[in-house]
Amino acid sequence: MRVHIHRTDTRPSLCLCACVCLASSWLMLTPLPCSPVWFVVIQQVRGEDSHVNPSSFTVEVPGVAIMRQSNRFFFCGHTSGKVSLRDLRTFKMEHEFDAFSGSLSDFDVHGNLLAACGFSSRGLNGLSCDRFLMVYDLRMMRAITPMQVHVDPLFLRFIPTYTSRLAIISQTGQCQFCEPTGLANLADIFHVNTVGQLLMSFDVSSSKQALSFGDSGGCVHLWSSAPEVSFNSYSRETELALPCLVDSLPQLDWIHELMPLSLLPMPLTSTEPLLSDWPTSLITPSPRRAPLVDPEILRTMKTVGFIGYAPNPRSRPRNQVPYKIKDIELEYDSYNQVPESPIGRDEEPHLYMVPKKYRKVTIKYSKLGLEDFDFKHYNRTLFAGLEPHIPNAYCNCMIQVLYFLEPVRYLVQNHLCQKEFCLACELGFLFHMLDLSRGDPCQASNFLRAFRTIPEASALGLILADSDEQTGKARLGRLIQSWNRFILAQLHQETLEQEGPQAYRGASSSTLGSSGESVIGRLFGCEVENSSLCRCGKETVRSSLTLLFTMHYPEQRSPDKTIEEYDFAEILKKSICLEQSTQAWCDNCEKYQPTVQTRNIRCLPDVLVINCEVNSTKEAEFWKAQTELCSVEGLTFDTQAEDMRHVWIPLSLKMCISKTQGLEVSSLSEGEELTESEEAEGASVFDLVVTVSHIQDARTGGNLVAHIKVGETYHQRKEGVTHQQWYLFNDFLIEPIDKAESAQFDVNWKVPAVLYYVKRNYNAKYDLRIKNPIDASVLLTEASLARKQRKSHATFIPLMVSEMPQAADLVGLDAEFVTLNQEEAELRSDGTKSTIKPSQMSVARITCVRGQGTNEGVPFIDDYISTQEQVVDYLTQYSGIKPGDLDAKISSKHLTTLKSTYLKLRFLIDTGVRFVGHGLQKDFRVINLMVPKEQVIDTVYLFHMPRKRMISLRFLAWYFLDLNIQSETHDSIEDARTALQLYRKYVELSHNGGQEEFRKVLKALYEKGRKLDWKVPDIDSADGQGSPKSTAVFPSVMGL
């Protein structure tokens, strides 16, 4: 392009100028360092001469020596060491970088980085070349870490061939290559052979394949990395021809054998429309549907108004949306599903058979613990699930089974005894929490703590090590059947209705009797007669009580190894009335003899419990074959009948003990009633209400789930409706299911373990009323377990009869804890910490103080909890608990059992008192208590603003009460008193000034906290911000 400049003004000469092409139609001209400095805009029109725009832009700096451009800015390098960024249209300065104190020698721009080299002032010594390159991030408009080089930089250029490499050139011919964000390496320094001449210019070819150096001797040095280099001889915009308006005919390859015949044109022989002439509405391309938002984003999203904010999970590439092929299900198994993602797949490319709702559920812990975990995503009902992270929580499904058996639920909630570790008592406390919960999960921590102390449980191998649970080595199917047998026997033993020292002093006498028979025995018990017949003819008969039966399957007798079809009722009858031959001792023969042992039952239980005993491949193959054989071929329009085709076990059974034929068992259709003659013969109908299954999953080690048919009374109490429904209970995942799904077993992944059949209308035989056995006597004075405690060391005064709390009374509460197991966490590749298993905490001290009256602030409960488990960390700095405080042999504290203190808190909750404390949610969680929200006043939420941090009790006490607490260690009495005072302060502030004034107080509180970094100043601080008081205003115990 040729430019003609006609000079008509007196401006400085344009003989010395720098030129930068911004686009194909714009040029920028400026004199080299002169004064004044100005821009001239020249517009180029295609095919015509360029014209000079008379407008100019003056730059008020000493001079512009270097100009660069990018797609965002026009860059000007000044002789004063500054780099200005100007708008490409208006040429107004947007930003400015002060790079060097002396002068600027060169700079270059690539992407979001700007690199510059120059000279720095050295006082009287003038200017010196600066070996630090200034690098700027154009996104944040600020400098990043300067880069030190090993040469005196005079020129620099970006060479963005593969990476954003920088070429730094010195005037003596040294050339260094380095990354702008990395460290310089001496091995990347090269030398241009200038034969003593100085380099005066340097540039990079537009193809980025060659470097050129110009020296003072008039020579040009050309460097390249390949023998053959491509150059753009005439760098200009490519002029393309106008597009052809006529569609070109496709080129036909006659030699290619796979050429489609549809490319051959056909003559139009008819005026009729062709089959391929689709209407335009059907051939218009439509965009793909946007994929669903990642559930992780929705889970962590916080909504402000109508806008949602969520952290970026970094799970997908930027500006890329993957679309996956729809999951293809195999025809022979409609339950097979392709995994949602390849993460965690095994090496074998097999399909993932286990449906998502049956897989092992885990809690994802964040730095906030469980506060931001959405349990509602797993449970849309109002029934309560159980958390799985506690040791030996594999029995969660069986706990739910016992809870939904109404006579068992009422029995254990009416039971109370003096044993410290009584499973019936702990089940009653746990069932009480399940009653109060409205869909929130509960913990069975206290029940499992007592379970681990039972010697029989340990002897039966029911106590699992942590390694067995985590690695999946435990055989959960066999384990849960042993646990089922153990818990029924244990509850039967603990709930024997006998009056004696086991009755708790606070238990109501209506729950005790003298019959010596337990409700568990009447509910599950079945009197059986075991006879043993020796070959000598002597027969021995013994009677006993059994609480469950185990399935026994027929031996395979067919020579071709084909399994015959059996009726479930027939196998169940043979399993109950078992006949087998074995070696036994005969007193008549005085030696072991082959003996035929026979078992017959004399009565039917109200709840028939069956252990399926599918513990080997042989039994699994039998179940699989019977499921396939029971399928009925043919067409049906009844969806329920279609679903029940693959169900082998009946939903109802008819059982009767006749005088002639013994036990009779047959299958019934669901809802089918007995005839009058059958009822006269003593027949009973048993309905299936529970199936427990072992989910076999090699990826997670497997888990146990329960299908439970929830009755009308539970729905009426929880959801206000009267109907029956089957539910899946998978720890804290609860989901309604169809009745057919509860009885279907695909032994490839879902193996039956336990079945429960109940006699129809069996509840009418039992007293289904809860009579709370906990009364005010639990708050009376009790002896301490510690041998060295003295009365002079008492830290609390028990309540008098006249001080017994009433509904809505205030009680200050605080608890301290110790650690039994440290948390297990892993460090991810991105540096974030992920908690795999949280630390197991145990309550060590519980304190309750009076909230009103003349003795307000005086504690009436200050119990140290004795523990038999090993304590890993006493957390003395935060709890005030020292080694030895929980040991009955050496402790000087008021030491008691967890059960004793738990009963005191339960009585206060049942009375309706309101607890005041700081962080009570965690306290009640570790104590394993469920407290209604209307009975909890938590100061951590009273003085809290939305989307702001939680404030510590110490800072609140310093700011509002002018108290200095927790200066050395924590004291639960002090914390409980302070929480009461803070609540009084909250009532005062909210009543006097209203909500608007209280909001201003909170804003001032957060502003003060930010200034002090949420740290309480020292008492002797120089600025006088410390608290002058360090003692509470309440009377002490010794003063009373």
Secondary structure, DSSP 8 states (H G I E B T S, - for coil): --------S----SSSEEEEEEETTEEEEEESS-SSEEEEEEE--TTS--EEEEEEEEE-SS-EEEEEE-SSEEEEEETTSEEEEEETTT--EEEEEE--SSEEEEEEEETTEEEEEEEEE-GGG-EEE--EEEEEETTTTEE---EE-SS--SEEEEE-SSS-EEEEE-TTSEEEEE-TTS---GGGEEE---TT--EEEEEE-TTSSEEEEEETTS-EEEEESSSS----SS----------SS-------SS-TT--GGGS------SS--TT---HHHHS----------HHHHHH-EEETTEEE------S-TT-----------TT-TT-B--SSSTT--SS---B-S-GGGS-----BBTTBTTT--GGGTB-SSS--B-S-STTGGGHHHHHHHHTSHHHHHHHHH--BS-SS-HHHHHHHHHHHHHH-SS--B--HHHHHHHTT-HHHHHTT-S--HHHHHHT-S-HHHHHHHHHHHHHHHHHHHT----STTB-TTS-GGG--SS---HHHHHH-EEEEEEEEETTS-EEEEEEEES-EE--------TT-------HHHHHHHHHS-EEEEEEEETTTTEEEEEEEEEEESS--SEEEEE----SHHHHHHHHHHHHHT---S----HHHHHGGG--S-SEEEEEEETTTEEEEEEE-TT----HHHHHTT-EEEEEEEEEEEE--TTTT-EEEEEEEE-HHHHHHHTS----EEEEEETTEEEEE-HHHHH---TTTEEEEEEEEEETTGGGGS---------GGGGS----S-SS--GGG-------GGG---TT-EEEEEEEEEEEE--EEEE-TTS-EEEEE--EEEEEEEEEEE-SSTTTT-EEEEEEE---S--SB--HHHH---TTTT-TTT--S-EE-HHHHHHHHHHHHHHT-EEEESSHHHHHHHHT----GGGEEEHHHHT--TTS----HHHHIIIII-B---SSS--HHHHHHHHHHHHHHHHHHHHHHHHHHHHHHHHHHHHHHHHTTT----TT-TTS-S-SB-S-SS--TTT-
